[in-house]
Amino acid sequence: MAFSKRLNSAELDLIPGTATADELKAAMRQLAAGISVLTAGTGDARTGATVTSAIVLSVEPPTIIVNINLTASVWPTINAECRFCLNILSSEQQVVADRFAGRNGERGATRYEGADWYTLGSGIALKGALASIDCQVEEIIPRHTHAIVIARAIKIVTTGGTPLIYYNQNYVTIDGSGKTSS
């Protein structure tokens, strides 16, 4: 399969009037996204992060993509262990999202306090999550401030329920009728 030529980062930087980081952030706030907590590590070395960037790459084989900031505390663990668990949060798990986002200064294993967890083959799963996807990393692509992590789903546990959504810097929920509330 042939691909067309793409400009590299240095070439793109020479284009006048390219968008700024603030413009991109403002635009992306308009995109509602499901919230997940990515967990990695074991014991006192457990760590994790709240993410909105998890998407399906392929269903055959079952593969996801998640983008991780290279300065995030979870990054060294994912990079070293090449495994993690992606927990898709329910509308009742906003506190967990806040803890793993470090909103109150929580770091490392303290982020796990106040919630019930169990272990899948590769990662730590959150009880009550809409889904927990145990993953093995296939490829990591560093790009600018982030790494694009491509991972194979090894085991998936689903429970169902109402998702926790992030939109325009606020949590919102969608009930079964499709109505939203914040």
C-alpha positions as a printed NumPy array, in Angstrom:
array([[  0.   ,   0.   ,   0.   ],
       [  1.467,   3.366,  -1.018],
       [  1.029,   6.513,   1.028],
       [  1.251,  10.085,  -0.161],
       [  4.065,  12.349,   1.056],
       [  3.483,  13.926,   4.413],
       [  5.174,  17.021,   5.769],
       [  7.403,  16.497,   8.76 ],
       [  7.109,  18.617,  11.893],
       [  9.897,  21.006,  10.873],
       [  8.217,  21.625,   7.499],
       [  4.846,  22.228,   9.163],
       [  6.413,  24.736,  11.569],
       [  7.341,  26.874,   8.528],
       [  3.721,  27.262,   7.392],
       [  2.536,  30.745,   8.407],
       [ -0.616,  31.021,  10.472],
       [ -0.708,  27.495,  11.868],
       [ -3.055,  26.96 ,  14.789],
       [ -1.929,  27.576,  18.353],
       [ -2.166,  25.191,  21.295],
       [ -4.868,  27.357,  22.89 ],
       [ -6.93 ,  27.335,  19.691],
       [ -6.733,  23.565,  19.48 ],
       [ -7.683,  23.163,  23.151],
       [-10.704,  25.453,  22.677],
       [-11.815,  23.522,  19.609],
       [-11.387,  20.099,  21.223],
       [-13.42 ,  21.174,  24.261],
       [-16.393,  21.068,  21.89 ],
       [-15.931,  17.321,  21.411],
       [-17.717,  15.289,  24.075],
       [-15.64 ,  12.307,  25.173],
       [-16.042,   9.304,  27.402],
       [-13.782,   9.241,  30.433],
       [-11.524,   6.326,  31.263],
       [ -8.965,   5.642,  33.938],
       [ -5.828,   3.932,  32.728],
       [ -4.151,   1.85 ,  35.451],
       [ -0.676,   0.336,  35.469],
       [  1.867,  -1.129,  37.856],
       [  1.482,  -3.268,  40.972],
       [  1.559,  -2.809,  44.737],
       [  2.984,   0.503,  45.896],
       [  4.211,   1.13 ,  42.334],
       [  0.615,   1.368,  41.07 ],
       [ -0.104,   4.472,  39.085],
       [ -2.686,   5.697,  36.616],
       [ -4.242,   8.583,  34.756],
       [ -7.613,   9.885,  33.648],
       [ -7.849,   9.897,  29.851],
       [-10.346,  10.981,  27.212],
       [ -8.187,   9.92 ,  24.273],
       [ -8.909,   6.177,  24.154],
       [-10.342,   4.891,  20.866],
       [-10.702,   1.639,  18.954],
       [ -8.077,   1.092,  16.26 ],
       [ -9.303,  -2.302,  15.083],
       [-11.773,  -4.973,  16.123],
       [ -9.852,  -7.718,  14.25 ],
       [ -7.628,  -8.056,  16.134],
       [ -9.144,  -6.131,  19.075],
       [ -6.789,  -3.164,  19.389],
       [ -7.056,   0.278,  20.975],
       [ -5.119,   3.535,  20.863],
       [ -4.551,   5.799,  23.838],
       [ -2.445,   8.966,  23.926],
       [ -0.298,   9.548,  27.017],
       [  1.574,  12.724,  27.914],
       [  5.284,  11.952,  28.21 ],
       [  5.391,  13.897,  31.494],
       [  2.481,  11.947,  33.045],
       [  3.409,   9.881,  36.093],
       [  1.908,   6.772,  34.456],
       [  4.135,   7.037,  31.378],
       [  7.333,   5.396,  32.748],
       [  5.332,   2.4  ,  33.996],
       [  3.502,   1.866,  30.705],
       [  6.736,   2.282,  28.769],
       [  8.602,  -0.202,  30.995],
       [  5.905,  -2.835,  31.588],
       [  4.079,  -2.546,  28.244],
       [  0.728,  -3.377,  29.798],
       [ -2.181,  -1.561,  31.393],
       [ -5.906,  -1.71 ,  32.026],
       [ -8.309,   0.824,  30.533],
       [-11.369,   1.318,  32.766],
       [-14.319,   3.081,  31.102],
       [-16.054,   5.065,  33.838],
       [-19.732,   5.157,  34.73 ],
       [-21.576,   8.34 ,  35.636],
       [-21.212,   7.337,  39.306],
       [-17.398,   7.36 ,  39.15 ],
       [-16.621,  11.069,  38.828],
       [-14.648,  10.961,  42.094],
       [-12.378,   8.28 ,  40.587],
       [-11.864,  10.432,  37.473],
       [-10.879,  13.388,  39.666],
       [ -8.475,  11.306,  41.79 ],
       [ -6.662,   9.903,  38.753],
       [ -6.53 ,  13.373,  37.204],
       [ -4.73 ,  14.474,  40.397],
       [ -7.217,  17.287,  41.014],
       [ -6.527,  17.193,  44.754],
       [ -2.846,  16.323,  44.503],
       [ -3.205,  12.527,  44.658],
       [ -0.3  ,  10.618,  43.136],
       [  0.72 ,   7.01 ,  42.628],
       [ -1.006,   4.319,  44.669],
       [ -3.016,   6.856,  46.715],
       [ -5.184,   7.418,  43.632],
       [ -6.627,   3.925,  44.182],
       [ -8.047,   4.759,  47.625],
       [-11.813,   5.048,  47.984],
       [-12.689,   2.62 ,  45.165],
       [-12.831,  -1.159,  44.786],
       [-10.299,  -2.813,  42.479],
       [ -9.476,  -6.3  ,  41.244],
       [ -6.688,  -7.684,  39.079],
       [ -7.014,  -8.855,  35.506],
       [ -4.065, -10.522,  33.754],
       [ -2.129,  -7.342,  32.978],
       [ -3.722,  -4.556,  34.933],
       [ -5.879,  -3.348,  37.757],
       [ -9.602,  -3.183,  36.986],
       [-12.154,  -0.911,  38.645],
       [-15.247,  -2.618,  40.052],
       [-18.356,  -0.997,  38.604],
       [-16.617,   0.411,  35.531],
       [-18.729,   0.149,  32.38 ],
       [-15.891,  -1.864,  30.883],
       [-12.351,  -2.813,  31.822],
       [ -9.988,  -3.649,  28.977],
       [ -6.811,  -5.467,  29.936],
       [ -4.131,  -4.515,  27.386],
       [ -0.698,  -5.542,  26.149],
       [  1.231,  -2.815,  24.304],
       [  2.004,  -3.587,  20.643],
       [  3.673,  -0.326,  19.659],
       [  4.551,   3.075,  21.072],
       [  4.96 ,   6.063,  18.782],
       [  6.455,   9.133,  20.509],
       [  5.183,  12.32 ,  18.896],
       [  5.736,  15.836,  20.251],
       [  4.53 ,  15.951,  23.899],
       [  2.745,  12.59 ,  23.837],
       [  3.114,   8.92 ,  23.006],
       [  0.57 ,   7.144,  20.853],
       [  0.153,   3.765,  22.531],
       [ -1.268,   0.962,  20.397],
       [ -2.371,  -1.969,  22.538],
       [ -4.03 ,  -5.343,  22.033],
       [ -7.06 ,  -6.094,  24.198],
       [ -6.27 ,  -9.308,  26.084],
       [ -9.36 ,  -9.564,  28.288],
       [-12.509,  -7.448,  28.456],
       [-15.061,  -7.265,  31.271],
       [-18.261,  -5.262,  30.696],
       [-21.05 ,  -4.337,  33.098],
       [-23.068,  -1.661,  31.298],
       [-24.675,   1.451,  32.717],
       [-24.532,   5.183,  32.105],
       [-21.207,   6.667,  30.908],
       [-19.34 ,   9.593,  32.421],
       [-18.733,  12.177,  29.695],
       [-16.442,  15.216,  29.603],
       [-17.575,  18.192,  27.538],
       [-16.376,  21.809,  27.564],
       [-14.428,  21.303,  30.819],
       [-17.433,  19.804,  32.638],
       [-18.684,  16.34 ,  33.478],
       [-22.001,  15.464,  31.891],
       [-24.061,  12.302,  31.859],
       [-26.406,  10.844,  29.298],
       [-29.399,   8.916,  30.527],
       [-31.045,   6.129,  28.554],
       [-33.209,   8.645,  26.683],
       [-30.193,  10.541,  25.389],
       [-30.882,  13.591,  27.591],
       [-27.843,  15.174,  29.181],
       [-27.257,  16.721,  32.579],
       [-24.255,  18.339,  34.199]])
